[in-house]
Amino acid sequence: MSEAAARHGVLIVEDEVAVREVLVEALTDEGFRTVAARDGADAVDRLQEGVRPCLIVLDLMMPRMSGWEFAAWLTEQESELASIPFIVVTAHGAGHETEAVGRAAAFLPKPIRLAELIDVVGRHCPGSSANA
């Protein structure tokens, strides 16, 4: 992984392979660098390896470490990790999810509208797209 990708990528945390691939492809097609993780535990590993994304796209319902658990872990960090914004993508309503991951910068319902995702990513990652 290049240093630029580590510093400016969008970290996509999604356990469903097909959804993860679509999100990576859509953002890559728009010129954003992406780093993918299959669940919260994998995302923790990526961050501990030095990945510093401008934004995290976070699913909630995942095995091993859920989005709720990952958000709690991220918020508890005593480093620059705690300040990384994240958006929640979920097939469930944003009611109880809002309380559990209240620091989320945005909530996007599944199925995800790619244009909306690209807009949100662009607002949080200005200058990280090749198209910027």
Buried (B, 14 or more C-beta within 10 A) or exposed (E): EEEEBBBBBBBBBBBBEEBBEBBBEBBEEBEBBBBBBBBBBBBBEBBEEEBBBBBBBBBBEBEEBBBBBBBBBBBEEEEEBEEBBBBBBBEEEBEEBEEBBEEBBBBBBBEBEBEEBBEBBBEBBEEBBEEE
